[in-house]
Amino acid sequence: MRGWWQELAGLVLPVDCAGCGASRVLLCAGCAGALSGAAAGRVRPSPAPEGLPQVHAGAVYEDAVRQVVLAHKERGALPLAGPLGAALAAAVRAGAAAAGGWAIVPVPSARRQVRARGHDPARRIALAAAARLRRAGVPARVAPVLRHVRPVADQAGLGARQRRENLTGALGACRGAARVTAGARIVLVDDLITTGATLVEAARAVRAASIGPVVGAAVVAAPRDSFVRIRSTTRTDQQSCE
C-alpha cells in the first residue's frame, strides 16, 4: 500500500523512480535499498582537513543515490527526505555510540539557497533521521543552532583550499543555542561530504560558541573513494527496480 507521502507526491511530481527512472513509483525497492544504511561506514576525504570530526556516511554517492539526493536538493522532491533520512539515521548510529541524548545539528544552507530551492535540504533530512531514530528508541532531536553570519560564494567548482577559505568564519551559533543543546552530545549532519570544509567550519562554530561536545558527524552519502572501508553490496542493484 502506498504511503500518504507517495500519494501526495504523485499529484505534484512525475511518478517515476527518482533513482533509476522506473515508472509509477517515487522510489523503487532497489533504490530505496541503496539508502537503507546497510553500507554505513566511516569516511575520510583525502587530504583530510584539520579539525574534521570523525564522519560516517550512510551510502555511496553514485548512481541512484546521487540522483535521489539531487532530486530532493535541487528539484524539490520533498518526500524523498524520508528515504534519505534513513541513510542519515544509519550514519548517525554508526558513528555516535554515546550514552545520553543526541542533538542533531544540521549544517545550514545559505539564505539565498533556501530561497532558490524553497527548502533547507540538510535540515529536512535531519528531521526525518531524528524521527526514525526516536522510533527505534534512540533519544535524538534536531537542534538547528547554526546560522550563516556572512555571505559565502557558491562552492561548486572550488578546490579544497578555496572551499576552506570561502567557509572559514562563515558560521556562528544562534542566540540561545546552549540552552537548546544542553545535556546533549552534538552530531553535525549534512547531505554530502566532499572536501570536509563545511563540517570543519560547523565544528569550529560549535566549539567557539561552547554549546556542547561534538561527538562526530554524519552525512547521507560520500564518494566511494572516501570510505575507510566499504562493503561490496553498496552499489545499487538496478535489476531490482520495480
DOKOL-807353 format. One record per residue (C-alpha): residue in three letters; x negated, y, z; residue number from 1. Coordinates in steps of 0.5 Angstrom, whole numbers. Layout:
N
(ala; (X; Y; Z); NUM)
...
//
This chain:
242
(met; (0; 0; 0); 1)
(arg; (-3; 7; -2); 2)
(gly; (-4; 12; 4); 3)
(trp; (-1; 18; 4); 4)
(trp; (-7; 22; 2); 5)
(gln; (-7; 18; -4); 6)
(glu; (0; 19; -6); 7)
(leu; (-1; 27; -5); 8)
(ala; (-8; 27; -9); 9)
(gly; (-4; 23; -15); 10)
(leu; (0; 30; -15); 11)
(val; (-6; 34; -16); 12)
(leu; (-12; 30; -18); 13)
(pro; (-13; 26; -24); 14)
(val; (-11; 19; -22); 15)
(asp; (-18; 16; -24); 16)
(cys; (-23; 13; -19); 17)
(ala; (-28; 19; -17); 18)
(gly; (-34; 14; -17); 19)
(cys; (-33; 10; -24); 20)
(gly; (-27; 12; -27); 21)
(ala; (-23; 6; -26); 22)
(ser; (-15; 8; -28); 23)
(arg; (-10; 9; -23); 24)
(val; (-14; 10; -16); 25)
(leu; (-17; 15; -13); 26)
(leu; (-23; 11; -11); 27)
(cys; (-23; 3; -12); 28)
(ala; (-25; -2; -8); 29)
(gly; (-32; -3; -11); 30)
(cys; (-34; 5; -10); 31)
(ala; (-31; 5; -3); 32)
(gly; (-35; -1; -1); 33)
(ala; (-41; 3; -3); 34)
(leu; (-39; 8; 2); 35)
(ser; (-38; 3; 8); 36)
(gly; (-44; 5; 11); 37)
(ala; (-46; -2; 11); 38)
(ala; (-53; 0; 8); 39)
(ala; (-54; 6; 13); 40)
(gly; (-61; 7; 15); 41)
(arg; (-67; 12; 17); 42)
(val; (-69; 16; 11); 43)
(arg; (-75; 21; 11); 44)
(pro; (-77; 26; 5); 45)
(ser; (-84; 26; 2); 46)
(pro; (-87; 30; 4); 47)
(ala; (-83; 31; 11); 48)
(pro; (-83; 38; 13); 49)
(glu; (-85; 40; 20); 50)
(gly; (-79; 40; 25); 51)
(leu; (-75; 35; 22); 52)
(pro; (-71; 31; 27); 53)
(gln; (-70; 23; 25); 54)
(val; (-65; 23; 20); 55)
(his; (-60; 17; 18); 56)
(ala; (-56; 16; 11); 57)
(gly; (-50; 12; 10); 58)
(ala; (-51; 11; 3); 59)
(val; (-56; 12; -3); 60)
(tyr; (-55; 18; -7); 61)
(glu; (-54; 15; -14); 62)
(asp; (-49; 12; -19); 63)
(ala; (-42; 12; -16); 64)
(val; (-44; 15; -9); 65)
(arg; (-47; 21; -13); 66)
(gln; (-40; 22; -17); 67)
(val; (-36; 22; -11); 68)
(val; (-40; 27; -7); 69)
(leu; (-40; 32; -13); 70)
(ala; (-32; 31; -14); 71)
(his; (-31; 32; -6); 72)
(lys; (-36; 38; -6); 73)
(glu; (-35; 41; -13); 74)
(arg; (-29; 39; -16); 75)
(gly; (-24; 40; -10); 76)
(ala; (-22; 32; -9); 77)
(leu; (-21; 34; -1); 78)
(pro; (-18; 27; 0); 79)
(leu; (-25; 24; -1); 80)
(ala; (-27; 27; 5); 81)
(gly; (-24; 20; 9); 82)
(pro; (-29; 15; 5); 83)
(leu; (-35; 20; 5); 84)
(gly; (-33; 21; 13); 85)
(ala; (-34; 13; 13); 86)
(ala; (-41; 13; 11); 87)
(leu; (-43; 19; 15); 88)
(ala; (-40; 16; 21); 89)
(ala; (-44; 10; 20); 90)
(ala; (-50; 14; 19); 91)
(val; (-49; 17; 26); 92)
(arg; (-48; 11; 29); 93)
(ala; (-55; 8; 26); 94)
(gly; (-59; 14; 29); 95)
(ala; (-56; 17; 35); 96)
(ala; (-55; 11; 40); 97)
(ala; (-55; 15; 46); 98)
(ala; (-50; 15; 52); 99)
(gly; (-45; 20; 53); 100)
(gly; (-41; 24; 48); 101)
(trp; (-44; 27; 42); 102)
(ala; (-43; 34; 39); 103)
(ile; (-43; 33; 31); 104)
(val; (-46; 40; 29); 105)
(pro; (-45; 41; 21); 106)
(val; (-49; 45; 17); 107)
(pro; (-45; 51; 15); 108)
(ser; (-44; 53; 8); 109)
(ala; (-46; 60; 6); 110)
(arg; (-39; 64; 6); 111)
(arg; (-40; 65; -2); 112)
(gln; (-40; 58; -3); 113)
(val; (-34; 57; 2); 114)
(arg; (-30; 62; -2); 115)
(ala; (-32; 59; -9); 116)
(arg; (-30; 52; -7); 117)
(gly; (-25; 53; -3); 118)
(his; (-27; 49; 3); 119)
(asp; (-34; 47; 7); 120)
(pro; (-35; 40; 5); 121)
(ala; (-40; 38; 11); 122)
(arg; (-35; 41; 16); 123)
(arg; (-29; 37; 13); 124)
(ile; (-33; 30; 12); 125)
(ala; (-36; 31; 19); 126)
(leu; (-28; 32; 22); 127)
(ala; (-27; 25; 18); 128)
(ala; (-33; 22; 21); 129)
(ala; (-31; 24; 28); 130)
(ala; (-24; 22; 28); 131)
(arg; (-27; 15; 25); 132)
(leu; (-32; 15; 31); 133)
(arg; (-27; 16; 36); 134)
(arg; (-22; 11; 33); 135)
(ala; (-28; 6; 35); 136)
(gly; (-28; 8; 42); 137)
(val; (-34; 13; 41); 138)
(pro; (-34; 20; 44); 139)
(ala; (-35; 25; 39); 140)
(arg; (-33; 31; 37); 141)
(val; (-34; 36; 32); 142)
(ala; (-38; 43; 34); 143)
(pro; (-38; 48; 28); 144)
(val; (-43; 52; 32); 145)
(leu; (-48; 54; 27); 146)
(arg; (-47; 60; 22); 147)
(his; (-51; 64; 17); 148)
(val; (-54; 70; 19); 149)
(arg; (-57; 73; 13); 150)
(pro; (-56; 71; 5); 151)
(val; (-59; 66; 2); 152)
(ala; (-61; 64; -5); 153)
(asp; (-58; 58; -9); 154)
(gln; (-62; 52; -7); 155)
(ala; (-61; 49; -14); 156)
(gly; (-68; 49; -18); 157)
(leu; (-72; 51; -12); 158)
(gly; (-78; 46; -10); 159)
(ala; (-79; 44; -2); 160)
(arg; (-84; 50; -1); 161)
(gln; (-79; 55; -4); 162)
(arg; (-73; 52; 0); 163)
(arg; (-76; 53; 7); 164)
(glu; (-78; 60; 5); 165)
(asn; (-71; 61; 3); 166)
(leu; (-68; 58; 9); 167)
(thr; (-72; 60; 15); 168)
(gly; (-69; 64; 20); 169)
(ala; (-62; 64; 16); 170)
(leu; (-58; 60; 21); 171)
(gly; (-56; 62; 28); 172)
(ala; (-51; 60; 34); 173)
(cys; (-44; 62; 34); 174)
(arg; (-42; 66; 40); 175)
(gly; (-40; 61; 46); 176)
(ala; (-44; 55; 43); 177)
(ala; (-47; 53; 49); 178)
(arg; (-40; 52; 52); 179)
(val; (-38; 48; 46); 180)
(thr; (-43; 43; 46); 181)
(ala; (-44; 43; 54); 182)
(gly; (-46; 36; 56); 183)
(ala; (-46; 33; 49); 184)
(arg; (-52; 31; 45); 185)
(ile; (-52; 34; 39); 186)
(val; (-53; 30; 32); 187)
(leu; (-54; 35; 26); 188)
(val; (-50; 33; 20); 189)
(asp; (-50; 35; 12); 190)
(asp; (-47; 31; 6); 191)
(leu; (-54; 30; 3); 192)
(ile; (-62; 31; 4); 193)
(thr; (-67; 33; -1); 194)
(thr; (-73; 36; 2); 195)
(gly; (-70; 36; 9); 196)
(ala; (-71; 44; 9); 197)
(thr; (-64; 45; 11); 198)
(leu; (-64; 40; 17); 199)
(val; (-70; 43; 19); 200)
(glu; (-67; 50; 20); 201)
(ala; (-61; 48; 23); 202)
(ala; (-65; 44; 28); 203)
(arg; (-69; 51; 29); 204)
(ala; (-63; 55; 30); 205)
(val; (-60; 50; 36); 206)
(arg; (-67; 50; 39); 207)
(ala; (-67; 58; 39); 208)
(ala; (-60; 58; 42); 209)
(ser; (-62; 53; 47); 210)
(ile; (-55; 50; 46); 211)
(gly; (-57; 43; 47); 212)
(pro; (-61; 37; 46); 213)
(val; (-62; 35; 38); 214)
(val; (-62; 27; 38); 215)
(gly; (-62; 26; 31); 216)
(ala; (-59; 28; 24); 217)
(ala; (-54; 24; 19); 218)
(val; (-52; 25; 12); 219)
(val; (-47; 22; 8); 220)
(ala; (-53; 20; 3); 221)
(ala; (-60; 21; 1); 222)
(pro; (-64; 19; -5); 223)
(arg; (-66; 12; -6); 224)
(asp; (-74; 13; -5); 225)
(ser; (-73; 17; 2); 226)
(phe; (-70; 11; 5); 227)
(val; (-75; 8; 10); 228)
(arg; (-73; 1; 9); 229)
(ile; (-67; -1; 4); 230)
(arg; (-62; -7; 3); 231)
(ser; (-62; -9; -4); 232)
(thr; (-54; -9; -3); 233)
(thr; (-54; -2; -3); 234)
(arg; (-53; -1; -11); 235)
(thr; (-45; 0; -13); 236)
(asp; (-42; -7; -16); 237)
(gln; (-39; -4; -22); 238)
(gln; (-36; -10; -23); 239)
(ser; (-31; -10; -17); 240)
(cys; (-28; -4; -19); 241)
(glu; (-20; -5; -20); 242)
//
